[in-house]
Amino acid sequence: MIEIYTTPNDCESWRLWKEGNESSVGRVNHTVVTHFILLGIPNTDGLQTILFVTFLAFYLCTLLGNLLIFSAILADACLHTRMYFFLCNLSIVDLGFSSISTPKFLANL
């Protein structure tokens, strides 16, 4: 069941709704967030092994795919154009980012 909340239609309900919401009109949120704490994935007591294997498989597929792109561009002389140069650079950057964050994530899982 989906509930949709709108403003009231009849005059008395409108007046009561408006009075209830006028008190918050002049308020401004001055909250400053200086830090936050990541607590991980909640309720994963028995799922660490399954999640570890799943994310490890994704990581290995990412590494394999990027290494295949990199080696294919280097091996074929026809692919030594600007477009493939930038694709090779993108592959290297993706290798770097995934090799920094994913092992740390897997170690803390």
Order of alpha helices (4+ residues) and beta strands (2+ residues): alpha-alpha-alpha
